Amino acid sequence: MKIEKVKALAELLESTSLSAIEVGEGKSRIRVERTLGAATLQATPANAGAPIDIHTVAPVATDEVNDVPNNVVNLSEVIEVKSPLVGVYYAASSPDAEPFVSIGSKVKKGDVVCIIETMKLMNEIVAEQDGEVIDVCLKNGDVVDFGQVMFKLK
């Protein structure tokens, strides 16, 4: 499920008198619930038993100037790195090697971010711009489609 849909659900919940919204897409289900002073997020795979509750209870460090939490990402600044071809995604050059990038990695234009194997050819995929990896959307060995989001940068 895309982050834009989750954000839209949260905005809908905030702008109405609803106390909970639950939607499903494919094998994913998400429930956004509003309670007094706390938010509940339940993620339930289609074949799972009980839902998982995640409560925000710890204080969040904020940027004193804007009073915005430090770990909040402005979605308009997120850059999606998409696959330029169809193939098998590899996070590292060999099974025992460290991944090219992981969450928190800083990349520069031209840095190798992954390998995509297509028709027995190993294609190094390079970053087209500088940024910091905030999400790795694939697991090693996943099949990737043309235009599929592989990483998110800020």
N, C-alpha and C positions, 0 to 999 in steps of 0.2 A: 504494500500500500504506500502510495507516495506521500511525502511529508506535507504537500499542499493540501491533500484531502484531510489529514489529521488536523492541520491548522484551521481549515474551514469548519470542521466539526467543533473544535474548541471555541471558535468565534461564534458559531451558531448557539452553542450552549450558553455562552456569556451574554448574548444579546436577547435571549428568550428566558422564559420562566421554567424551562425544562431543567430537570435535575440529573438526567442521564441520556446519553445517546449511544446506541450500539449499531454497528454496521459490519457487514461481511463482504469480502472480495476474494474470490478463489478460496484458497485454504486459510486465509487470514481473517481474523475477526478482531475488532477493536471496540472497546467500550470506554467512553469518556464520561465520568460521573462527577457531579459537583456536590460537595458537602460543606458544612460550615467550616471555613478556614483551611480545608485540605482538599486536594484533588486526588481521585483514584483513577488509575489507568489499568485496565484488564486486557491482557493479550491472551487469546485462546485459540491455539491451532485447532483445526477441525477434528482431529483425532485425539485431542488431549482430554484429560479428566477435568479437574477443577481449574478455574481461572486463576491467574497469578495476579495478586494485588501489589501495586507499587505506590507507596505513600511518600509524599515529600514532607519530611519532618525536620530535617537539619536546616539551620540557617544558611543562607547562600551568600558568599562573598560578593560584594558589589563594587562597581566603579563609582567612587565617591562623587565624581563630577556629574554623572548622568543618573546615578542611582539605578543602574542596570546590572543584573548579575553578570559576572565575568565570563561565565561559560555559555552565555546565550549567543547564538549565531543569528545574524541578520540574514533571513532567507533570500533577500534580494542580492546579497553578496556571494551566495554559494555558486560555485562553478562546477558543473557536471562534466566529468571526463568520460566520454562515450567511446565505445569500441568502434574502430574504423573497419573492422571485418568480422566475419563469422569464424569461430574456431573454439579451441579449448584454452581457458585462462590458466596461466601459471603465475603465481605470486613471486617465485624465485627462479634462479637459473638452474637449480638442481634440487632434488628432494631434501638434501641436508643443508642447503644454503639458507641464509636469512632472507626474508621477503625483501623485495626492492623497496617497498613502502609499507607503512602501517599507520594507524591513526596517530596523529601528532607529528608525523614526518614532514619536514620542510622539503619541497621540491623546487627545482629551478628549471626554466625552459631548457629542454634537451635532455633532462635526466630520464633514464629508463624507469618506468613505473611498473611494468609487467611484461610478460611474454604471451603472445597468442599463437598457438599452433594451428596452422591451416594446411591441410594436404601434406603433412609431414615436414612442413617448413616452420621454423621457429622465427616469429616476427617480434622484434623488440618494439614495444610501444613506448614512446617518449612523451613527456609533459610538453604541452604547447604553451604553457605560461607558468610563472612562479606561483607558489601558494603553499598552504599547509593542509595536509590530508585530514579531513574531519570524519570521513566515512569510507570504508572499503565495502562495496556492495556485493562482492563475489567471494566464493571460497575457492581455494586451489583445486583445479581439476574441473570446475564448472564449465559448461558449454555456454558461450557468450554469443549473442546475436549482434548483427550490425546495428549500431546506434544505441545499444543497451548501455545504461550508466554503469561504469565500473568503479569510479571513485567520485567523491565530492571534496572540493577544495574550498578554502576561504582565503 
